[in-house]
Amino acid sequence: MAGIAALAKESGHTVTGCDTQVYPPMSDQLRNMGIDIIEGYGADQLALKPDCFVVGNVVSRARLADGSAKFPLMEAILDQGLPYISGPQWLAENVLQGRHVLAVAGTHGKTTTASMLAWILEANGSNPGFLIGGIPLNFSQSARSGRPVKPGKTSFFVIEADEYDTAFFDKRSKFVHYRPRTLVLNNLEFDHADIFENVEAIERQFHHLLRTVPSNGRVLSNADDEHLPHLLKQGCWSDLRFFGEAATASAPARTYSASGTEQEFNVRYEGERVGHVAWGLSGRHNQLNALAAIAAADHIGIAPHSAAAALQRFQGVRRRMEKIDDRHGIALYDDFAHHPTAIASTLEGLRKTLGSQERIIAVFEPRSNTMKLGVMAEQLPAALQQADAVFAYNHQLGWNVGAALTPLGDKARVFDQIVPLVDAIAELAQPGDHIVCMSNGSFDGIHRRLQEAIARRFT
């Protein structure tokens, strides 16, 4: 919603927004754009008299324990018959209409892949619009309208296509509104247990998305993912290509693959070398993200060698293995990983980069709606295996994180309060260590707290 607000502001609208406990980097982006953030959902905001209310999917008809509305502003809008619309529908009608939309969908990697793709288009002179769920460091903003450099040229828009539901009044996944002409399918795994019963329910929404891609569009599917073949068998009406697995006799034809290491590799199409990437990003997951972005750019005429060259200048994304400090010889990272698969990919990538000599201290907060339900608790020990020490924040959860981490033995510690958690991490940390803090929220300011605690210890 912060990105949609930014697009509306750029289009000339007067924009305000309301939420609770908005945190950086999005809160900073909104304030820098002159968009006022109102704390809470009070009905008194009707006094602003907007032309339309754009409603995010956090809003519901829920009631509090005392029977009052959790979102009184929404109740007032409904009672008075005022105009409202979901964020994805507003975006489709006011920004995406008439443009070539390049959408990146999947359980993991959407933000990074969309950021890579937007940068490839930018570096090759396309001046794309984009809406991304994070802030790419190459742009320093999560959204912009973007327009062709020359009149009459195709107008491109890169969007992170999320499968979460649209709004309380529209239970379709957000991405069905986007009508992409180029679609990346990064992967498909169970998540969002608060709204999806099983992986089949998510797959159904992904197939609705596939149905919206035109016959002269292109679908790019991760050949390494176990669920996507079943999705594609249900029907695909567009040009279909793959990325990931090396183009061997057993792999699908029309495949973009990689050979080499994760930090320096050749890009191949059907086995033939078409580009080369050398960069500072770690992990097989980022290599797959790069292949997906290169393949998507190829669909709109950007040669793979040009796309690969652009990725060598890709700086990453805020909160995606972002190194925020390395004073006193201790590296501190901020990462958005909140699903066991993403946690495992993050730590495995770092371990491959570091080797076995340097310690990894993993610090995580089970904050997503899925993790709060505890449905993936059994997957956590395996996801955290590459860490030398594990710290978990067991704050306001309905399940026992400590019990779930029992297989990790003494290397796992669980805390209910942020201050003792920070003190314990700072006491353990030594020069040469790498501390990775993983959460899809603010993590109660743990990064700043750790910086201060480490500074007190070593100065």
C-alpha positions as CSV (number, residue, x, y, z in Angstrom):
1,M,0.0,0.0,0.0
2,A,2.9,2.4,0.6
3,G,4.0,1.8,-3.0
4,I,0.4,2.5,-4.3
5,A,0.4,5.7,-2.2
6,A,3.6,6.7,-3.8
7,L,2.3,6.1,-7.3
8,A,-0.9,8.1,-6.5
9,K,1.2,11.0,-5.2
10,E,3.4,10.9,-8.3
11,S,0.3,11.0,-10.5
12,G,-0.7,14.3,-8.9
13,H,-3.2,13.2,-6.2
14,T,-3.2,14.5,-2.6
15,V,-2.6,11.4,-0.6
16,T,-2.8,10.5,3.1
17,G,-2.7,7.1,4.7
18,C,-3.5,5.4,8.0
19,D,-2.0,2.3,9.7
20,T,-0.6,1.2,13.0
21,Q,3.1,1.1,14.0
22,V,4.5,1.9,10.6
23,Y,8.2,1.2,10.5
24,P,11.2,1.9,8.2
25,P,12.0,1.7,5.4
26,M,8.5,2.3,4.1
27,S,7.6,4.9,6.8
28,D,10.7,6.9,5.8
29,Q,9.8,6.7,2.1
30,L,6.3,8.0,2.7
31,R,7.4,10.9,4.8
32,N,10.1,11.8,2.3
33,M,7.3,12.0,-0.4
34,G,5.2,14.3,1.8
35,I,2.6,11.6,2.5
36,D,1.1,12.0,6.0
37,I,0.7,8.8,8.0
38,I,-2.1,8.8,10.5
39,E,-1.8,6.4,13.4
40,G,-4.9,4.2,13.7
41,Y,-8.2,3.8,11.9
42,G,-10.4,6.3,13.5
43,A,-13.6,7.4,11.9
44,D,-12.6,11.0,12.4
45,Q,-10.5,10.7,9.3
46,L,-13.7,11.2,7.3
47,A,-13.1,14.9,7.9
48,L,-10.4,14.7,5.2
49,K,-13.2,14.2,2.7
50,P,-11.1,12.2,0.1
51,D,-12.5,11.5,-3.3
52,C,-11.9,7.8,-2.7
53,F,-10.6,5.4,0.0
54,V,-8.1,2.8,-1.2
55,V,-8.4,-0.1,1.1
56,G,-5.6,-2.5,1.9
57,N,-6.0,-6.2,2.9
58,V,-5.1,-5.6,6.5
59,V,-8.6,-4.0,6.9
60,S,-11.5,-6.2,7.9
61,R,-14.9,-6.3,9.6
62,A,-13.4,-7.7,12.7
63,R,-14.7,-6.8,16.2
64,L,-12.7,-6.3,19.4
65,A,-13.4,-8.1,22.7
66,D,-15.7,-5.3,23.8
67,G,-17.7,-5.6,20.6
68,S,-16.4,-2.4,19.0
69,A,-15.2,-2.3,15.4
70,K,-11.4,-3.0,15.0
71,F,-11.5,-0.7,11.9
72,P,-14.1,2.1,12.7
73,L,-13.1,4.1,9.7
74,M,-14.1,1.3,7.4
75,E,-17.4,0.9,9.2
76,A,-18.1,4.7,8.7
77,I,-17.2,4.4,5.0
78,L,-19.7,1.6,4.6
79,D,-22.4,3.3,6.7
80,Q,-22.2,6.5,4.7
81,G,-21.9,4.8,1.3
82,L,-18.6,6.5,0.5
83,P,-16.5,5.4,-2.5
84,Y,-13.8,2.8,-1.8
85,I,-11.7,0.5,-3.9
86,S,-9.0,-2.1,-3.2
87,G,-5.4,-1.2,-3.8
88,P,-4.8,-3.8,-6.6
89,Q,-8.0,-2.7,-8.5
90,W,-7.0,1.0,-8.2
91,L,-3.6,0.1,-9.5
92,A,-5.0,-1.9,-12.4
93,E,-7.4,0.9,-13.5
94,N,-5.1,3.9,-12.9
95,V,-1.6,2.8,-13.6
96,L,-1.3,-0.6,-15.4
97,Q,-4.0,0.0,-18.1
98,G,-2.4,-0.1,-21.5
99,R,1.1,-1.0,-20.3
100,H,3.2,-4.1,-20.8
101,V,3.2,-5.5,-17.3
102,L,6.0,-7.8,-16.2
103,A,4.9,-9.6,-13.1
104,V,7.0,-11.7,-10.7
105,A,5.0,-14.3,-8.7
106,G,6.0,-17.0,-6.3
107,T,6.3,-17.9,-2.6
108,H,9.9,-16.7,-2.4
109,G,12.1,-14.3,-4.2
110,K,9.5,-11.9,-5.6
111,T,11.0,-8.7,-4.3
112,T,14.6,-9.5,-5.3
113,T,13.7,-10.8,-8.7
114,A,11.4,-7.8,-9.5
115,S,14.1,-5.4,-8.3
116,M,16.6,-7.1,-10.6
117,L,14.2,-6.9,-13.5
118,A,13.4,-3.3,-13.0
119,W,17.1,-2.5,-12.8
120,I,17.8,-4.4,-16.0
121,L,15.1,-2.4,-17.8
122,E,16.4,0.9,-16.3
123,A,20.1,0.1,-17.2
124,N,19.0,-0.6,-20.8
125,G,17.1,2.7,-21.2
126,S,13.5,1.6,-20.8
127,N,12.7,3.9,-17.9
128,P,10.2,1.4,-16.4
129,G,7.5,1.9,-13.8
130,F,7.6,-0.5,-10.9
131,L,5.9,-1.5,-7.7
132,I,8.0,-3.7,-5.4
133,G,7.5,-4.8,-1.9
134,G,10.9,-3.5,-0.8
135,I,13.3,-0.7,-1.7
136,P,15.9,-1.6,-4.4
137,L,19.1,0.1,-3.6
138,N,19.6,1.0,-7.3
139,F,16.5,3.2,-7.1
140,S,16.1,4.1,-3.4
141,Q,12.3,3.9,-3.7
142,S,9.8,1.0,-3.9
143,A,7.5,2.4,-6.6
144,R,7.4,4.9,-9.5
145,S,5.2,5.4,-12.5
146,G,7.9,5.4,-15.2
147,R,7.3,6.3,-18.8
148,P,9.0,5.6,-22.2
149,V,11.9,7.8,-23.0
150,K,10.5,8.4,-26.5
151,P,6.8,8.9,-27.4
152,G,5.3,5.9,-29.0
153,K,7.6,3.4,-27.4
154,T,6.2,0.6,-25.3
155,S,5.6,1.5,-21.7
156,F,6.8,-1.2,-19.3
157,F,5.8,-1.8,-15.7
158,V,7.4,-4.3,-13.4
159,I,5.3,-5.5,-10.4
160,E,5.8,-7.9,-7.5
161,A,2.7,-10.2,-7.9
162,D,1.6,-11.3,-4.5
163,E,-0.8,-14.2,-4.0
164,Y,-2.2,-12.8,-0.7
165,D,-5.9,-11.9,-0.9
166,T,-7.0,-8.5,-2.3
167,A,-9.3,-7.1,0.4
168,F,-12.0,-8.2,2.8
169,F,-14.5,-7.6,0.0
170,D,-12.4,-9.3,-2.7
171,K,-10.9,-12.6,-1.7
172,R,-9.1,-13.2,-5.0
173,S,-5.3,-13.1,-4.9
174,K,-4.0,-9.6,-5.6
175,F,-2.1,-10.7,-8.7
176,V,-5.3,-11.5,-10.7
177,H,-5.8,-7.7,-11.1
178,Y,-2.5,-7.1,-12.9
179,R,-3.0,-8.8,-16.3
180,P,0.7,-9.4,-17.0
181,R,2.1,-10.0,-20.5
182,T,5.3,-11.4,-19.1
183,L,4.9,-13.6,-16.0
184,V,7.7,-15.1,-13.9
185,L,6.7,-18.1,-11.7
186,N,9.6,-18.3,-9.2
187,N,8.2,-21.2,-7.1
188,L,5.1,-22.4,-5.3
189,E,5.0,-23.5,-1.7
190,F,2.6,-23.5,1.1
191,D,2.4,-20.2,3.0
192,H,-0.3,-17.7,4.2
193,A,-1.9,-20.4,6.4
194,D,-4.3,-17.7,7.7
195,I,-6.1,-17.6,4.3
196,F,-5.1,-20.7,2.4
197,E,-6.1,-24.2,3.6
198,N,-3.3,-26.0,1.7
199,V,-0.9,-25.7,-1.2
200,E,-3.7,-26.8,-3.6
201,A,-5.7,-23.7,-2.7
202,I,-2.7,-21.5,-3.5
203,E,-2.1,-23.4,-6.7
204,R,-5.7,-22.6,-7.8
205,Q,-5.0,-18.9,-7.4
206,F,-1.8,-19.2,-9.4
207,H,-3.8,-20.9,-12.2
208,H,-6.3,-18.0,-12.2
209,L,-3.2,-15.8,-12.8
210,L,-2.0,-18.0,-15.7
211,R,-5.4,-17.7,-17.4
212,T,-4.9,-13.9,-17.6
213,V,-1.6,-14.0,-19.6
214,P,-2.4,-13.5,-23.3
215,S,-1.5,-16.0,-26.0
216,N,1.2,-13.7,-27.3
217,G,2.6,-13.2,-23.8
218,R,5.2,-15.3,-22.1
219,V,5.3,-17.5,-18.9
220,L,8.7,-18.2,-17.4
221,S,8.7,-21.1,-14.9
222,N,11.3,-22.3,-12.5
223,A,12.3,-25.8,-13.8
224,D,13.7,-26.7,-10.3
225,D,10.4,-26.3,-8.4
226,E,8.4,-29.4,-7.6
227,H,4.9,-27.8,-7.6
228,L,5.0,-25.7,-10.8
229,P,4.8,-28.7,-13.2
230,H,1.5,-29.7,-11.7
231,L,0.3,-26.1,-12.1
232,L,1.3,-25.9,-15.7
233,K,-0.4,-29.2,-16.6
234,Q,-3.7,-27.6,-15.7
235,G,-3.3,-25.3,-18.7
236,C,-1.0,-22.7,-20.1
237,W,-2.1,-20.7,-23.1
238,S,1.1,-18.6,-23.6
239,D,4.6,-19.1,-24.8
240,L,6.3,-21.2,-22.1
241,R,10.0,-21.1,-21.2
242,F,12.0,-22.3,-18.2
243,F,14.9,-21.2,-16.0
244,G,17.0,-23.1,-13.6
245,E,18.0,-26.6,-14.3
246,A,20.9,-27.1,-16.7
247,A,19.7,-27.7,-20.3
248,T,20.4,-31.4,-20.5
249,A,18.4,-34.2,-22.2
250,S,16.3,-34.7,-19.1
251,A,15.5,-31.0,-18.6
252,P,12.8,-29.0,-20.4
253,A,13.7,-27.4,-23.7
254,R,13.9,-23.6,-23.9
255,T,15.7,-23.3,-20.6
256,Y,17.8,-20.5,-19.2
257,S,20.5,-22.1,-17.0
258,A,23.7,-21.2,-15.3
259,S,27.2,-22.8,-15.1
260,G,29.9,-21.7,-12.7
261,T,29.7,-20.5,-9.1
262,E,26.8,-18.6,-7.5
263,Q,28.8,-15.4,-7.5
264,E,30.3,-15.7,-11.0
265,F,28.4,-17.7,-13.6
266,N,27.7,-18.0,-17.3
267,V,24.1,-17.6,-18.4
268,R,23.0,-20.2,-21.0
269,Y,20.0,-20.6,-23.1
270,E,19.4,-24.2,-24.4
271,G,23.0,-24.8,-23.5
272,E,24.5,-21.9,-25.4
273,R,26.4,-19.2,-23.5
274,V,24.5,-15.9,-23.8
275,G,25.8,-13.8,-20.9
276,H,28.0,-13.6,-17.8
277,V,27.3,-12.4,-14.2
278,A,29.9,-11.6,-11.6
279,W,28.5,-10.0,-8.5
280,G,28.5,-9.9,-4.7
281,L,25.2,-11.7,-4.0
282,S,25.3,-15.1,-2.4
283,G,23.1,-18.2,-2.6
284,R,21.6,-20.4,-5.3
285,H,18.3,-18.7,-4.8
286,N,19.8,-15.4,-6.0
287,Q,21.2,-17.1,-9.0
288,L,17.8,-18.4,-9.9
289,N,16.3,-14.9,-9.3
290,A,18.9,-13.6,-11.8
291,L,18.0,-16.2,-14.4
292,A,14.3,-15.3,-14.1
293,A,15.0,-11.6,-14.5
294,I,17.3,-12.2,-17.5
295,A,14.6,-14.4,-19.1
296,A,11.9,-11.9,-18.5
297,A,13.9,-9.1,-20.0
298,D,14.7,-11.3,-23.1
299,H,10.9,-11.3,-23.8
300,I,10.9,-7.6,-24.3
301,G,14.0,-7.5,-26.5
302,I,16.8,-6.9,-24.0
303,A,19.5,-9.4,-25.0
304,P,20.7,-11.8,-22.2
305,H,24.2,-10.5,-22.4
306,S,23.0,-6.9,-21.8
307,A,20.8,-8.0,-18.9
308,A,23.6,-10.0,-17.3
309,A,25.9,-6.9,-17.6
310,A,23.3,-4.8,-15.8
311,L,23.1,-7.3,-13.0
312,Q,26.8,-6.9,-12.3
313,R,25.8,-3.4,-11.1
314,F,22.8,-4.6,-9.1
315,Q,23.2,-3.4,-5.5
316,G,20.5,-5.5,-3.8
317,V,17.4,-4.7,-1.8
318,R,16.8,-3.1,1.6
319,R,16.2,-5.9,4.1
320,R,17.4,-8.7,1.8
321,M,20.7,-9.8,3.4
322,E,21.5,-6.1,3.8
323,K,24.7,-5.6,5.7
324,I,23.9,-2.7,8.0
325,D,27.1,-2.7,10.2
326,D,30.5,-4.3,10.4
327,R,32.1,-2.3,13.2
328,H,34.3,-4.2,15.7
329,G,34.7,-6.9,13.1
330,I,31.2,-8.2,13.6
331,A,28.9,-8.2,10.5
332,L,25.3,-7.4,11.2
333,Y,22.7,-8.2,8.5
334,D,19.0,-7.4,8.1
335,D,17.0,-10.0,6.2
336,F,13.3,-10.4,5.5
337,A,13.3,-14.2,5.6
338,H,10.3,-15.5,7.6
339,H,9.4,-18.8,5.9
340,P,11.5,-21.9,6.7
341,T,12.5,-22.2,3.1
342,A,13.6,-18.6,2.9
343,I,15.5,-18.9,6.2
344,A,17.4,-22.0,4.9
345,S,18.2,-20.3,1.6
346,T,19.6,-17.2,3.3
347,L,21.8,-19.1,5.7
348,E,23.0,-21.7,3.1
349,G,24.0,-18.9,0.8
350,L,25.9,-17.1,3.5
351,R,27.6,-20.3,4.6
352,K,28.8,-21.1,1.1
353,T,30.3,-17.6,0.9
354,L,32.0,-17.7,4.3
355,G,33.1,-21.3,4.4
356,S,33.3,-23.3,7.6
357,Q,35.6,-21.1,9.7
358,E,33.5,-18.1,10.5
359,R,30.5,-18.2,12.8
360,I,26.9,-17.5,11.8
361,I,24.6,-16.3,14.5
362,A,21.0,-16.6,13.3
363,V,18.4,-14.4,15.1
364,F,14.8,-14.8,14.0
365,E,11.3,-13.6,14.9
366,P,8.3,-15.8,13.9
367,R,6.1,-12.9,12.9
368,S,4.3,-13.7,9.7
369,N,0.7,-14.8,10.0
370,T,1.7,-18.3,9.0
371,M,4.6,-18.5,11.5
372,K,2.4,-17.1,14.3
373,L,0.1,-20.1,13.8
374,G,3.0,-22.5,14.3
375,V,2.1,-24.6,11.3
376,M,5.7,-24.7,10.1
377,A,7.4,-25.2,13.4
378,E,8.7,-28.6,12.6
379,Q,10.6,-27.2,9.6
380,L,12.6,-24.7,11.6
381,P,15.4,-26.9,13.0
382,A,16.4,-28.0,9.5
383,A,16.1,-24.4,8.2
384,L,18.5,-23.1,10.8
385,Q,21.0,-25.9,10.6
386,Q,23.7,-23.9,8.9
387,A,23.9,-21.5,11.9
388,D,26.4,-22.0,14.7
389,A,24.1,-20.3,17.2
390,V,20.4,-19.6,17.0
391,F,18.4,-17.0,19.0
392,A,14.6,-16.9,18.7
393,Y,12.1,-14.2,19.8
394,N,9.1,-16.0,21.4
395,H,7.0,-12.8,21.7
396,Q,3.2,-13.2,21.9
397,L,3.0,-16.5,20.2
398,G,0.5,-19.3,20.8
399,W,3.0,-22.1,20.4
400,N,6.3,-23.0,22.0
401,V,9.3,-22.0,19.9
402,G,11.7,-23.6,22.4
403,A,10.1,-27.0,22.0
404,A,10.2,-26.7,18.2
405,L,14.0,-26.0,18.3
406,T,14.8,-28.9,20.7
407,P,16.6,-30.8,17.9
408,L,19.2,-28.0,17.7
409,G,20.2,-28.7,21.3
410,D,22.3,-26.2,23.2
411,K,23.0,-24.0,20.2
412,A,19.4,-22.7,20.3
413,R,18.1,-20.2,22.8
414,V,14.7,-18.6,23.1
415,F,13.7,-15.3,24.7
416,D,10.3,-13.7,25.5
417,Q,11.7,-10.2,25.9
418,I,13.8,-8.1,23.5
419,V,16.4,-6.7,26.0
420,P,17.6,-10.0,27.4
421,L,17.7,-11.3,23.8
422,V,19.9,-8.5,22.6
423,D,22.2,-8.7,25.7
424,A,22.7,-12.5,25.1
425,I,23.6,-12.0,21.4
426,A,26.0,-9.2,22.2
427,E,27.7,-11.2,24.9
428,L,28.2,-14.1,22.6
429,A,29.4,-12.2,19.5
430,Q,33.1,-12.0,18.7
431,P,35.1,-10.3,15.9
432,G,34.7,-12.4,12.8
433,D,31.1,-13.4,13.5
434,H,28.1,-12.8,11.2
435,I,24.8,-12.0,12.9
436,V,21.7,-12.4,10.6
437,C,18.5,-10.9,12.0
438,M,15.4,-12.4,10.1
439,S,11.9,-11.0,10.3
440,N,9.2,-9.6,8.1
441,G,8.5,-6.9,10.7
442,S,10.4,-4.3,12.7
443,F,11.7,-6.9,15.1
444,D,11.3,-4.4,17.9
445,G,14.2,-2.4,16.7
446,I,16.7,-5.2,17.3
447,H,19.3,-3.9,14.8
448,R,19.7,-0.6,16.5
449,R,19.7,-2.3,19.9
450,L,22.4,-4.7,18.8
451,Q,24.6,-2.0,17.4
452,E,24.4,-0.1,20.7
453,A,25.0,-3.3,22.8
454,I,28.0,-4.4,20.7
455,A,29.4,-0.9,20.8
456,R,29.1,-0.8,24.6
457,R,30.9,-4.1,24.9
458,F,33.9,-3.3,22.6
459,T,34.5,0.4,23.4
